[in-house]
Amino acid sequence: MKKPIATPSRTKEILDTYELFAKKNYGQNFLTEPSVVEKIARNAIINDHCVVFEIGPGIGALTQYLCEYAKEVVCFEIDSRLPEVLKDTLSEYDNVTVILQDFLEIDLKEWVKKYQDQGMDVVIAANLPYYITTPILFKIFESEADIKAITVMMQKEVADRFNAQVNTKEYNALSIVTQYRCDVRSVMKVPKNVFNPKPNVDSAVLQFTFHKKEDSINEQVFFEMVKACFKQRRKTILNNFSEYCNDKEKAKQYLMDAKIDEKRRAESLTLDEFKQLYEVIKNVNPSECKN
Ligand code: SAM
């Protein structure tokens, strides 16, 4: 590598040369600390036959390290000013492709298949644009594409919710839905002072790896049930679940069948307990429950 892009001086030099300013509406905060991008890249690349899909390369701070360590890198960038800049800042690499497209619009399954057919494993890495962290992750989770690992930076508070444990204030429907699908591992915390411009909050890097799909669970029904149980956090599970079932007596019975005390709150239920409750209601006449 000639010189890292992720330093305060090199970032400023690139921004000045191209008369670039960070676009707030695209969530642009460029990383200026090489040890952070290096750590994300090293964690993201899980073997020697990986292609990395990077969401939002910016001016190439993380891309550069991904190019060093991965067989191939494919970047999806929404900002039409940046492909020209990246051509220059990544000129020393011939294993990178930049696609000017909104990641939310791409056919992820098709892209994954293209590289899988060439014998490569697909992983995802990003310093995510914070304004669309959840839509991007849910696009990946719901794509059913065979992605081996997702290593991404996001606002620390959002990371805390994805990774939250039962009986904490961060634990919510998002935690359950995510942990149902994935193992979530905390890679590192990142202070707000290593970005240009500096965001208002600290960040964290998480790694998600998928569990094997459980064929016996209808995910749409399961996720709706979980969301309904968290609808009003301060209410008991009986209150929220009664609303979902349209019937308090039936809700009581289902909770009893699932061996869940009706006075508990959703935030005290483990993923396995939600699955128990789903098992009880899954064969109920749909008109009895709001699903
Ligand atoms: N990776 C660079 C870094 O770490 O310095 C930039 C990260 S910056 C937080 C987010 C990047 O995502 C920006 O380059 C922004 O233009 C891009 N971006 C925002 N929304 C996007 C979308 N929907 N699809 C693809 N890229 C997007």
Residues whose N, C-alpha, C, O or C-beta is under 5 A from the ligand:
A	BS01	SAM	Y26 G27 Q28 N29 F30 L31 I55 G56 P57 G58 I59 A61 L62 F76 E77 I78 D79 Q101 D102 F103 L104 N127 L128 P129
